[in-house]
């Protein structure tokens, strides 16, 4: 049985539709689905000043991260992206993993190894 591949999106960049409107994603993440099921990790908006709630959510969401088949899409708040890398490397003991980077020339995501 083949394990389902996943793309963990740290935080989907979004904007409000009005002053108090609903959040709507800024980007179409459908091209990332080529690499697996897209899994948004953190909610919209800024991460809290206290880093622990963000780290706890990242640890919970990525607890079963499989470096052999999963990817990370480092989108969203830069602090949240840094925390995601820290959680994978230090809290979950993942020494290397693949991230996806948008390639403007080809119009698709390309994998890169971290670690």
PyMOL commands that set and color helices and strands:
alter all, ss='L'
color gray80, all
select helices_A, chain A and resi 30-35+51-61+78-91
alter helices_A, ss='H'
color red, helices_A
select strands_A, chain A and resi 6-11+14-16+23-25+37-42+71-73+97-103+108-114
alter strands_A, ss='S'
color yellow, strands_A
deselect
rebuild
show_as cartoon
